Amino acid sequence: MHESSLMKGLIRKLEQIAVDEGAQHIAVVRVRLGALSHFSEAHFIDHFVEAARGGCAEGARLEIELGSDPREPGAQEVWLKSVDLAWDPACDSEFACDSASARDAEVASVGESASGSASDPDA
């Protein structure tokens, strides 16, 4: 159940970023899985593919960083580090579409408590 809640929060955040930036598709998603997040890399990918189906993040390439310290702040969370956005829904490669990096490592965790918007470190 915890995994499902974290994934729903992540997908909501990705959809909101795409809407805010006027993008049609999420090309790349970079996340950090906390050491106590209950996700292995393969488990996360399976959940992501299912949750993203039919939405703007479907088919996005995942770049996953694995946390190893159970004592670090956010060890139970999944952290959205950044995304690359695509304005051409037909693109199938980061080199074939107009993409730009948006948001950076200071975004809040996408767990149940993260209902706010992502922070923009360039603001």
N, C-alpha and C positions, 0 to 999 in steps of 0.2 A: 504494500500500500504506500509506503514511504517513497518508493521509486516512482510510482505513478504520479504522486503529487509533485515531486520534483520535476518530472518530465512535463507535466501540464504547465507548470510555472515557466519552464524554459521555453516551450512553444509559444505561450502567451507573450513572453518578452520578445522573442524573435519576430512574431507577427507585428507587435507594436513598433519595433524598430523599423521594420520594412515600411509600415504605414507612415511613420514619422518622416522617413527619408524619401518617400515616394518611389521605393524600389518595388519591382515586380517579383523578385526572387532572392532568396538567400543562397549565395554560392558556396560560402565556407563558414563553418561555425567552429570557433575555438573555445574549448571548455577546460576547466580544471576539476577533476573529481577528487573531492576530499578523501582522505584515508578511511574515514568512517561513513562514507556516503552510501554504502551498500551496493555500489556498482563496480563491477569489473569493466574493463574496456569493452569486451564483447557484449556483456549484458547491457551496457549503456547504448551501444550501437543498435542492438535489437529493439530496445525501447524507443530510441529516437526514430528509427525507420518507421515503426508503427505509428507513433504519435505525429510525425510530420506528413504522413500520407495525405495527399489532397490539398496541402497548404503550401505557403510560400517557401517553406524550408525543405520540401520534398526533394530528394536528390542532392541535398547539400553535402559537400565534402566535410568530414569531421576531422578536426585536429584535437587530440585528447592528451592532456597532461595529467599524470596520475600523482596525487599526493601520497606521501609515505609516512608523514608524522601525525599520529592520532592526537597529539597535543596542540597542533597548530589551530589558530582561530579558524572557524569554518570547516573543520575536519569532517563534519557531517553533511556538508553542503556540496552542491554542484555550482560552480562559478562560471558564468559566461564571461570570457575574457575579451573576445572581439568577434566581429562578423565581417564578411565581405559581401557586399550587396551587388545585385545584378539588375540592370534596367531592361535587359533583353531576356524575356522568359525562355527563348529558344537556345540560349547559350548552354553549352555542355562542357565548357573548359574555361578556366579562369583567364586564359589568353584570348578567348573568342568573344568575351563579353566586356562591357564597360562596367568594371567593378571598382569599388573603393572601400577601403577599410573604414569601419565606423565603430565608435565606442572603444574603450580600451580597458585595461585590467582593473580599473577601479569600479566596474559595475558591481552592484550588489549581488549577493547569492540569489539563485533562482528558487530557493526553497519556499516553503509556505509563507514565511514572514516577509518575503521580498515582493511587495506589491507596488513599490515605487518605480519610477522610470530610471533608466540607466543614466549615469552621470557622464558628462562629456569633459574629459580632461583638458580639452583645448578651449573650453568656454571661459 
